[in-house]
Amino acid sequence: LHLESGLPLPLSSLISSTDQNVRVYRELENIDLVIEYPASKLVIAIENKIWAKEQSDQVARYQEILLTRYPNHKLVLVY
């Protein structure tokens, strides 16, 4: 889901990003995985919670981090 609107990310956004350079970060500001497509201004953040419990206000903090770090980007948080 798109971070700000809560709507699903259009498939066209993902397809158009597949032929671009990508940056992948592990544990970027404690977010497990951040995938950045600079050319299309798309950022997908993934928080893997298989063996860990949610921290207090974790999703809200991650949203704020992404909004601050990537202004004017399409942001997706997968939790």
Beta strands, then each sheet from edge to edge (+ up, - down):
strand 1: 23-28
strand 2: 31-37
strand 3: 42-46
strand 4: 74-78
sheet 1: 1+ 2- 3+ 4+
end
